[in-house]
């Protein structure tokens, strides 16, 4: 990547520049879905969990799901078009490709993937929600955005997100 990863303020500027409404709640760092569930009463909408995966040919995927969704990792490669079974991407590759650390993985990290090396896949169940919540590149906040605006954001960052039925 070469450049420093973007900061939350860079994300907010990009969203503002695209005319996308967003709201951010700052909170103590959360590293897992379980830790972040205490925030549900304060933040309306669907909350996300993210899987950074790699296939046998070295292709990377960011799978974005509703936090309670379940996934069959032994079969997901059939659904997402991966080459053979997938494994989790290494933390150093996560930083190199998406500019975030484990625990802060987010769909908004697509803005750090300027070369478009990561395929973004959104679970169809998640996209039924009107509002989607994700970390703004750090796990010390949650940013809310309309699901339709998320598609605009991803397209404007050079990604053609696929909406697929991932969850079981």
Buried (B, 14 or more C-beta within 10 A) or exposed (E): BEEEBBEBEBBBEBBEEBEBEBEBEEBEEBEEBEEBEEBEEEBEBBBBBBBBBBBEEEBBBBBBBBBEBEBEBEEBBEBBEBEEBBEEBEEEBBBBBBBBBBBBBBBBBBBBBBEEBBBBBBBEBBBEBEBBBBBBBBBBBBBBBBBEBBBBBBEBBEBEBBBBEBBE
